[in-house]
Amino acid sequence: MKRYDLRHLKEDFYGRMIELLDGDLKAGENGIFLFEVGDFSHIQKSADVVKENGHELMNSLKFNEVDWTIVVKRKAN
């Protein structure tokens, strides 16, 4: 399991998240991604992006007042 802080990317974290899932995690491994909520549309969009790319969203929760954390399992090859 690896943790990635994507807060510095603000609203443009989706591409980097998928890049890390596909290139930095092993098949079946979990990644924890931290991002800024901004408006709550990013929460649903992050879940949609994960699913569209064949990965599995394991958990999604509010980390603090401005940040959100999702746990994603990389697809098995």
N, CA, C and O atoms as CSV, one atom per row, in Angstrom:
chain,resi,resn,atom,element,x,y,z
A,1,MET,N,N,0.844,-1.168,0.000
A,1,MET,CA,C,0.000,0.000,0.000
A,1,MET,C,C,0.893,1.237,0.000
A,1,MET,O,O,1.846,1.338,0.773
A,2,LYS,N,N,0.567,2.162,-0.873
A,2,LYS,CA,C,1.331,3.404,-0.975
A,2,LYS,C,C,0.379,4.583,-0.820
A,2,LYS,O,O,-0.803,4.495,-1.154
A,3,ARG,N,N,0.908,5.677,-0.313
A,3,ARG,CA,C,0.122,6.898,-0.099
A,3,ARG,C,C,0.634,7.994,-1.024
A,3,ARG,O,O,1.840,8.189,-1.174
A,4,TYR,N,N,-0.311,8.710,-1.644
A,4,TYR,CA,C,0.037,9.774,-2.573
A,4,TYR,C,C,-0.707,11.048,-2.186
A,4,TYR,O,O,-1.927,11.039,-2.021
A,5,ASP,N,N,0.027,12.128,-2.046
A,5,ASP,CA,C,-0.559,13.427,-1.727
A,5,ASP,C,C,-0.692,14.224,-3.021
A,5,ASP,O,O,0.303,14.678,-3.585
A,6,LEU,N,N,-1.920,14.390,-3.481
A,6,LEU,CA,C,-2.195,15.094,-4.739
A,6,LEU,C,C,-2.815,16.466,-4.494
A,6,LEU,O,O,-3.327,17.088,-5.425
A,7,ARG,N,N,-2.774,16.940,-3.260
A,7,ARG,CA,C,-3.403,18.221,-2.929
A,7,ARG,C,C,-2.803,19.387,-3.703
A,7,ARG,O,O,-3.513,20.336,-4.035
A,8,HIS,N,N,-1.519,19.330,-3.992
A,8,HIS,CA,C,-0.866,20.430,-4.709
A,8,HIS,C,C,-1.392,20.586,-6.140
A,8,HIS,O,O,-1.187,21.631,-6.757
A,9,LEU,N,N,-2.061,19.571,-6.670
A,9,LEU,CA,C,-2.596,19.617,-8.032
A,9,LEU,C,C,-3.976,20.266,-8.102
A,9,LEU,O,O,-4.527,20.457,-9.187
A,10,LYS,N,N,-4.531,20.603,-6.934
A,10,LYS,CA,C,-5.863,21.224,-6.833
A,10,LYS,C,C,-6.893,20.372,-7.586
A,10,LYS,O,O,-7.045,19.191,-7.277
A,11,GLU,N,N,-7.595,20.938,-8.557
A,11,GLU,CA,C,-8.667,20.231,-9.267
A,11,GLU,C,C,-8.166,19.352,-10.401
A,11,GLU,O,O,-8.965,18.648,-11.018
A,12,ASP,N,N,-6.893,19.367,-10.693
A,12,ASP,CA,C,-6.341,18.652,-11.847
A,12,ASP,C,C,-5.526,17.434,-11.410
A,12,ASP,O,O,-4.385,17.261,-11.839
A,13,PHE,N,N,-6.104,16.604,-10.568
A,13,PHE,CA,C,-5.361,15.464,-10.023
A,13,PHE,C,C,-5.717,14.132,-10.674
A,13,PHE,O,O,-5.025,13.140,-10.443
A,14,TYR,N,N,-6.771,14.080,-11.476
A,14,TYR,CA,C,-7.265,12.807,-12.000
A,14,TYR,C,C,-6.245,12.080,-12.882
A,14,TYR,O,O,-6.026,10.880,-12.719
A,15,GLY,N,N,-5.636,12.791,-13.793
A,15,GLY,CA,C,-4.644,12.171,-14.679
A,15,GLY,C,C,-3.458,11.619,-13.910
A,15,GLY,O,O,-2.985,10.518,-14.192
A,16,ARG,N,N,-2.981,12.380,-12.946
A,16,ARG,CA,C,-1.843,11.920,-12.137
A,16,ARG,C,C,-2.232,10.710,-11.297
A,16,ARG,O,O,-1.429,9.793,-11.122
A,17,MET,N,N,-3.453,10.699,-10.777
A,17,MET,CA,C,-3.915,9.568,-9.978
A,17,MET,C,C,-3.900,8.285,-10.821
A,17,MET,O,O,-3.412,7.250,-10.366
A,18,ILE,N,N,-4.428,8.353,-12.031
A,18,ILE,CA,C,-4.457,7.165,-12.892
A,18,ILE,C,C,-3.040,6.784,-13.318
A,18,ILE,O,O,-2.718,5.599,-13.406
A,19,GLU,N,N,-2.200,7.770,-13.581
A,19,GLU,CA,C,-0.801,7.497,-13.925
A,19,GLU,C,C,-0.120,6.714,-12.796
A,19,GLU,O,O,0.603,5.753,-13.059
A,20,LEU,N,N,-0.344,7.112,-11.567
A,20,LEU,CA,C,0.242,6.413,-10.415
A,20,LEU,C,C,-0.357,5.021,-10.238
A,20,LEU,O,O,0.361,4.067,-9.936
A,21,LEU,N,N,-1.657,4.905,-10.424
A,21,LEU,CA,C,-2.299,3.589,-10.318
A,21,LEU,C,C,-1.727,2.618,-11.342
A,21,LEU,O,O,-1.419,1.471,-11.018
A,22,ASP,N,N,-1.590,3.082,-12.572
A,22,ASP,CA,C,-1.139,2.213,-13.655
A,22,ASP,C,C,0.363,1.965,-13.647
A,22,ASP,O,O,0.820,0.919,-14.107
A,23,GLY,N,N,1.138,2.918,-13.126
A,23,GLY,CA,C,2.586,2.797,-13.249
A,23,GLY,C,C,3.360,2.575,-11.973
A,23,GLY,O,O,4.490,2.089,-12.022
A,24,ASP,N,N,2.788,2.915,-10.827
A,24,ASP,CA,C,3.553,2.841,-9.593
A,24,ASP,C,C,3.068,1.748,-8.642
A,24,ASP,O,O,3.792,1.358,-7.726
A,25,LEU,N,N,1.858,1.257,-8.852
A,25,LEU,CA,C,1.320,0.201,-7.999
A,25,LEU,C,C,1.344,-1.132,-8.731
A,25,LEU,O,O,1.199,-1.184,-9.952
A,26,LYS,N,N,1.525,-2.185,-7.989
A,26,LYS,CA,C,1.468,-3.532,-8.557
A,26,LYS,C,C,0.012,-3.952,-8.697
A,26,LYS,O,O,-0.856,-3.424,-8.003
A,27,ALA,N,N,-0.256,-4.885,-9.576
A,27,ALA,CA,C,-1.614,-5.401,-9.756
A,27,ALA,C,C,-2.147,-5.903,-8.423
A,27,ALA,O,O,-1.482,-6.671,-7.728
A,28,GLY,N,N,-3.348,-5.466,-8.071
A,28,GLY,CA,C,-3.979,-5.873,-6.822
A,28,GLY,C,C,-3.552,-5.066,-5.604
A,28,GLY,O,O,-4.104,-5.253,-4.519
A,29,GLU,N,N,-2.579,-4.170,-5.762
A,29,GLU,CA,C,-2.100,-3.367,-4.631
A,29,GLU,C,C,-3.012,-2.149,-4.431
A,29,GLU,O,O,-3.595,-1.636,-5.386
A,30,ASN,N,N,-3.124,-1.698,-3.185
A,30,ASN,CA,C,-3.936,-0.524,-2.851
A,30,ASN,C,C,-3.091,0.735,-2.817
A,30,ASN,O,O,-1.919,0.709,-2.442
A,31,GLY,N,N,-3.708,1.832,-3.216
A,31,GLY,CA,C,-3.098,3.147,-3.107
A,31,GLY,C,C,-4.038,4.077,-2.351
A,31,GLY,O,O,-5.254,4.017,-2.530
A,32,ILE,N,N,-3.484,4.922,-1.520
A,32,ILE,CA,C,-4.256,5.922,-0.794
A,32,ILE,C,C,-3.960,7.267,-1.441
A,32,ILE,O,O,-2.803,7.676,-1.537
A,33,PHE,N,N,-5.002,7.947,-1.883
A,33,PHE,CA,C,-4.854,9.226,-2.576
A,33,PHE,C,C,-5.526,10.328,-1.774
A,33,PHE,O,O,-6.696,10.229,-1.406
A,34,LEU,N,N,-4.769,11.369,-1.514
A,34,LEU,CA,C,-5.254,12.520,-0.770
A,34,LEU,C,C,-5.386,13.690,-1.737
A,34,LEU,O,O,-4.435,14.023,-2.445
A,35,PHE,N,N,-6.566,14.318,-1.769
A,35,PHE,CA,C,-6.772,15.466,-2.652
A,35,PHE,C,C,-7.657,16.495,-1.966
A,35,PHE,O,O,-8.355,16.193,-0.998
A,36,GLU,N,N,-7.615,17.720,-2.491
A,36,GLU,CA,C,-8.445,18.805,-1.975
A,36,GLU,C,C,-9.857,18.656,-2.497
A,36,GLU,O,O,-10.061,18.395,-3.683
A,37,VAL,N,N,-10.826,18.819,-1.624
A,37,VAL,CA,C,-12.219,18.650,-2.031
A,37,VAL,C,C,-12.671,19.770,-2.958
A,37,VAL,O,O,-13.266,19.492,-3.998
A,38,GLY,N,N,-12.408,21.022,-2.615
A,38,GLY,CA,C,-12.957,22.123,-3.403
A,38,GLY,C,C,-14.462,22.032,-3.332
A,38,GLY,O,O,-15.039,22.146,-2.251
A,39,ASP,N,N,-15.111,21.827,-4.470
A,39,ASP,CA,C,-16.541,21.512,-4.391
A,39,ASP,C,C,-16.671,19.989,-4.430
A,39,ASP,O,O,-15.759,19.290,-4.872
A,40,PHE,N,N,-17.782,19.500,-3.976
A,40,PHE,CA,C,-17.913,18.056,-3.770
A,40,PHE,C,C,-18.045,17.254,-5.058
A,40,PHE,O,O,-18.115,16.026,-5.002
A,41,SER,N,N,-18.079,17.900,-6.204
A,41,SER,CA,C,-18.157,17.159,-7.464
A,41,SER,C,C,-16.897,16.310,-7.691
A,41,SER,O,O,-16.949,15.300,-8.392
A,42,HIS,N,N,-15.781,16.717,-7.105
A,42,HIS,CA,C,-14.533,15.958,-7.287
A,42,HIS,C,C,-14.601,14.576,-6.643
A,42,HIS,O,O,-13.913,13.651,-7.078
A,43,ILE,N,N,-15.409,14.439,-5.634
A,43,ILE,CA,C,-15.537,13.144,-4.961
A,43,ILE,C,C,-16.191,12.141,-5.899
A,43,ILE,O,O,-15.676,11.039,-6.087
A,44,GLN,N,N,-17.314,12.512,-6.486
A,44,GLN,CA,C,-17.982,11.614,-7.428
A,44,GLN,C,C,-17.136,11.398,-8.677
A,44,GLN,O,O,-17.042,10.277,-9.177
A,45,LYS,N,N,-16.522,12.465,-9.182
A,45,LYS,CA,C,-15.716,12.332,-10.399
A,45,LYS,C,C,-14.525,11.409,-10.158
A,45,LYS,O,O,-14.167,10.629,-11.040
A,46,SER,N,N,-13.902,11.482,-8.977
A,46,SER,CA,C,-12.766,10.591,-8.701
A,46,SER,C,C,-13.227,9.137,-8.706
A,46,SER,O,O,-12.522,8.265,-9.215
A,47,ALA,N,N,-14.409,8.870,-8.141
A,47,ALA,CA,C,-14.953,7.504,-8.158
A,47,ALA,C,C,-15.235,7.055,-9.591
A,47,ALA,O,O,-14.964,5.910,-9.951
A,48,ASP,N,N,-15.779,7.957,-10.405
A,48,ASP,CA,C,-16.073,7.629,-11.802
A,48,ASP,C,C,-14.798,7.342,-12.593
A,48,ASP,O,O,-14.750,6.396,-13.379
A,49,VAL,N,N,-13.765,8.160,-12.383
A,49,VAL,CA,C,-12.491,7.987,-13.091
A,49,VAL,C,C,-11.844,6.652,-12.706
A,49,VAL,O,O,-11.306,5.947,-13.559
A,50,VAL,N,N,-11.900,6.320,-11.435
A,50,VAL,CA,C,-11.345,5.042,-10.971
A,50,VAL,C,C,-12.058,3.887,-11.678
A,50,VAL,O,O,-11.407,2.988,-12.211
A,51,LYS,N,N,-13.376,3.911,-11.682
A,51,LYS,CA,C,-14.158,2.835,-12.302
A,51,LYS,C,C,-13.927,2.761,-13.805
A,51,LYS,O,O,-13.759,1.673,-14.355
A,52,GLU,N,N,-13.918,3.920,-14.475
A,52,GLU,CA,C,-13.711,3.955,-15.928
A,52,GLU,C,C,-12.381,3.349,-16.341
A,52,GLU,O,O,-12.243,2.851,-17.459
A,53,ASN,N,N,-11.404,3.389,-15.447
A,53,ASN,CA,C,-10.080,2.853,-15.754
A,53,ASN,C,C,-9.887,1.430,-15.242
A,53,ASN,O,O,-8.775,0.903,-15.275
A,54,GLY,N,N,-10.963,0.808,-14.768
A,54,GLY,CA,C,-10.933,-0.599,-14.403
A,54,GLY,C,C,-10.422,-0.893,-13.003
A,54,GLY,O,O,-10.201,-2.056,-12.666
A,55,HIS,N,N,-10.229,0.130,-12.180
A,55,HIS,CA,C,-9.751,-0.072,-10.822
A,55,HIS,C,C,-10.947,-0.121,-9.875
A,55,HIS,O,O,-12.079,0.131,-10.289
A,56,GLU,N,N,-10.700,-0.445,-8.610
A,56,GLU,CA,C,-11.783,-0.595,-7.644
A,56,GLU,C,C,-11.628,0.395,-6.496
A,56,GLU,O,O,-10.595,0.426,-5.828
A,57,LEU,N,N,-12.659,1.199,-6.274
A,57,LEU,CA,C,-12.676,2.129,-5.153
A,57,LEU,C,C,-13.024,1.329,-3.900
A,57,LEU,O,O,-14.089,0.718,-3.816
A,58,MET,N,N,-12.117,1.343,-2.936
A,58,MET,CA,C,-12.299,0.565,-1.715
A,58,MET,C,C,-12.920,1.404,-0.598
A,58,MET,O,O,-13.714,0.895,0.193
A,59,ASN,N,N,-12.556,2.703,-0.532
A,59,ASN,CA,C,-13.015,3.559,0.545
A,59,ASN,C,C,-12.885,5.014,0.115
A,59,ASN,O,O,-12.031,5.361,-0.700
A,60,SER,N,N,-13.736,5.848,0.668
A,60,SER,CA,C,-13.719,7.274,0.387
A,60,SER,C,C,-14.164,7.982,1.654
A,60,SER,O,O,-15.254,7.720,2.162
A,61,LEU,N,N,-13.330,8.875,2.168
A,61,LEU,CA,C,-13.706,9.554,3.407
A,61,LEU,C,C,-13.078,10.927,3.521
A,61,LEU,O,O,-12.046,11.226,2.920
A,62,LYS,N,N,-13.736,11.743,4.312
A,62,LYS,CA,C,-13.260,13.098,4.567
A,62,LYS,C,C,-12.085,13.004,5.531
A,62,LYS,O,O,-12.186,12.370,6.581
A,63,PHE,N,N,-10.968,13.638,5.171
A,63,PHE,CA,C,-9.753,13.578,5.968
A,63,PHE,C,C,-9.735,14.695,7.012
A,63,PHE,O,O,-9.389,14.466,8.172
A,64,ASN,N,N,-10.101,15.875,6.600
A,64,ASN,CA,C,-10.225,17.029,7.492
A,64,ASN,C,C,-11.185,18.013,6.830
A,64,ASN,O,O,-11.988,17.606,5.990
A,65,GLU,N,N,-11.128,19.268,7.178
A,65,GLU,CA,C,-12.098,20.230,6.639
A,65,GLU,C,C,-11.982,20.474,5.130
A,65,GLU,O,O,-12.973,20.834,4.495
A,66,VAL,N,N,-10.809,20.287,4.551
A,66,VAL,CA,C,-10.634,20.612,3.124
A,66,VAL,C,C,-10.106,19.461,2.281
A,66,VAL,O,O,-10.036,19.586,1.059
A,67,ASP,N,N,-9.740,18.365,2.887
A,67,ASP,CA,C,-9.110,17.270,2.141
A,67,ASP,C,C,-9.967,16.007,2.173
A,67,ASP,O,O,-10.744,15.778,3.100
A,68,TRP,N,N,-9.797,15.199,1.130
A,68,TRP,CA,C,-10.519,13.937,0.993
A,68,TRP,C,C,-9.508,12.835,0.718
A,68,TRP,O,O,-8.477,13.073,0.090
A,69,THR,N,N,-9.801,11.644,1.184
A,69,THR,CA,C,-8.934,10.491,0.976
A,69,THR,C,C,-9.729,9.369,0.314
A,69,THR,O,O,-10.840,9.054,0.740
A,70,ILE,N,N,-9.159,8.773,-0.722
A,70,ILE,CA,C,-9.761,7.574,-1.299
A,70,ILE,C,C,-8.720,6.463,-1.300
A,70,ILE,O,O,-7.524,6.707,-1.460
A,71,VAL,N,N,-9.198,5.253,-1.122
A,71,VAL,CA,C,-8.355,4.058,-1.211
A,71,VAL,C,C,-8.800,3.306,-2.452
A,71,VAL,O,O,-9.978,2.985,-2.614
A,72,VAL,N,N,-7.838,3.028,-3.330
A,72,VAL,CA,C,-8.143,2.403,-4.614
A,72,VAL,C,C,-7.286,1.158,-4.783
A,72,VAL,O,O,-6.086,1.180,-4.510
A,73,LYS,N,N,-7.899,0.082,-5.230
A,73,LYS,CA,C,-7.150,-1.139,-5.544
A,73,LYS,C,C,-6.911,-1.168,-7.043
A,73,LYS,O,O,-7.835,-1.064,-7.849
A,74,ARG,N,N,-5.615,-1.315,-7.394
A,74,ARG,CA,C,-5.277,-1.410,-8.813
A,74,ARG,C,C,-5.843,-2.692,-9.389
A,74,ARG,O,O,-5.851,-3.735,-8.735
A,75,LYS,N,N,-6.311,-2.600,-10.613
A,75,LYS,CA,C,-6.870,-3.768,-11.280
A,75,LYS,C,C,-5.828,-4.872,-11.388
A,75,LYS,O,O,-4.636,-4.614,-11.553
A,76,ALA,N,N,-6.296,-6.083,-11.294
A,76,ALA,CA,C,-5.415,-7.228,-11.506
A,76,ALA,C,C,-5.223,-7.391,-13.003
A,76,ALA,O,O,-6.154,-7.178,-13.780
A,77,ASN,N,N,-4.030,-7.763,-13.405
A,77,ASN,CA,C,-3.745,-7.902,-14.850
A,77,ASN,C,C,-4.306,-9.161,-15.405
A,77,ASN,O,O,-4.157,-9.431,-16.596
